[in-house]
Structures are given as structure tokens and as C-alpha cells.
Amino acid sequence: MTKVGAWLRKLTTDADEVEAEDLSSEVAANAEACPAGACRRGEKVALLGRLRCVDLRPAEDLAELIAELYDGTDAVQLIWLGRRSIRGIEPGRTIKVRGRIAVRGGNKVMYNPEYELLPAS
């Protein structure tokens, strides 16, 4: 697609669709990363995406820091048990994580993933 064609497409396409395409292109370009939409329960995977939201859910016994990673194909909740904050884990941040996919409440989750903060693209 030409530069003019790509520019016109961005003007006429919904912003969420453009973001999803851009993110899924980044995932496809990264040899280590797996699309979140293709991950299944029990698989150990590497994911690459953008954090859409970050939330602290304090409990009486154990706090949970929860971030939603979106890669253009699906969203995965990243849950760090016993953490109240992690420097750099903030909405809009691009991140690569590694861990095992689980399912909680019908949603894909990854508990205590290894993570790498990436520079904005």
C-alpha cells in the first residue's frame, strides 16, 4: 500500500481498528511473541502488546496488581499477586511478557509474568 493509501485508510477507519492492526503487526514482526488470540489455557507463551488499564485490587490478605494487555487479537489480564505497584506498569505502555496462560472468570490471565518494558513505538 502506498503512503497516500495508508494515510487515507487511517482517516476513514475506526481508531480502534487501526490500533488493533498496528498492534497485531508488531506481534507478527516479533519472532518470540504469540498472538493472544491464538493462546490456549496451559500454554507457556510470550506476548507483546499495550497495557490498556492498570488496577490495584486490595484484599484483606493479598493485594493484586492487574493490568490488561491488548495485542490487537485479544486481551489478557496480567496479575501480579502481592504487588501494589510496579514502576513502569502503566496504561499505554508497550510490554513483552512471558508466562503460562490460565483462565479466570472466562478471561485469559497470566499470573506473575516475567515482563520487559519496551520503548514507545
Residue pairs with C-beta under 8 A, 6 or more apart in sequence:
1 9
9 18
10 18
19 72
20 72
20 73
21 72
22 72
23 49
23 50
23 70
23 71
23 72
24 35
24 71
24 72
24 73
25 72
26 48
26 71
26 72
26 94
26 121
27 33
27 34
27 35
27 47
27 48
27 49
27 71
27 72
27 73
28 35
30 48
30 96
32 46
32 48
32 96
33 46
33 47
33 48
33 71
33 96
34 43
34 45
34 46
34 47
35 71
35 72
35 73
35 74
36 47
36 49
36 69
36 70
36 71
36 73
36 74
36 75
36 76
36 108
37 71
37 73
37 74
38 73
39 45
39 47
39 74
39 76
39 101
39 108
40 101
41 101
41 102
41 103
41 108
42 100
42 101
42 102
43 100
43 101
44 98
44 99
44 100
44 101
45 98
45 99
45 100
45 101
46 96
46 97
46 98
47 69
47 71
47 76
47 96
47 97
47 98
47 110
48 71
48 94
48 95
48 96
48 118
49 69
49 70
49 71
49 72
49 76
49 94
49 95
50 69
50 70
50 71
50 92
50 93
50 94
50 95
51 67
51 68
51 69
51 70
51 89
51 90
51 91
51 92
51 93
51 94
51 95
52 68
52 69
52 70
52 75
52 91
53 67
53 68
53 91
54 65
54 66
54 67
54 68
54 89
54 90
54 91
55 65
55 66
55 67
56 63
56 64
56 65
56 66
56 84
56 85
57 63
57 64
57 66
58 64
58 84
62 81
62 82
63 81
63 82
63 83
63 84
64 79
64 80
64 81
64 83
65 79
65 80
65 83
65 84
65 85
65 86
65 89
66 77
66 78
66 79
66 80
67 77
67 78
67 89
68 75
68 76
68 77
68 78
69 75
69 76
69 77
69 78
69 95
69 97
74 108
75 107
75 108
76 101
76 107
76 108
76 109
76 110
77 104
77 107
77 108
77 109
77 110
78 97
78 109
78 110
78 113
78 115
79 104
79 109
79 110
79 111
79 112
80 86
80 111
80 112
80 113
81 111
81 112
86 115
88 117
89 95
89 115
89 117
93 117
93 118
94 117
94 118
94 119
94 120
94 121
95 115
95 116
95 117
95 118
96 115
96 116
96 118
97 110
97 113
97 114
97 115
97 116
98 113
98 114
98 115
99 110
99 111
99 112
99 113
99 114
100 110
100 111
101 108
101 109
101 110
102 108
102 109
102 110
102 111
103 109
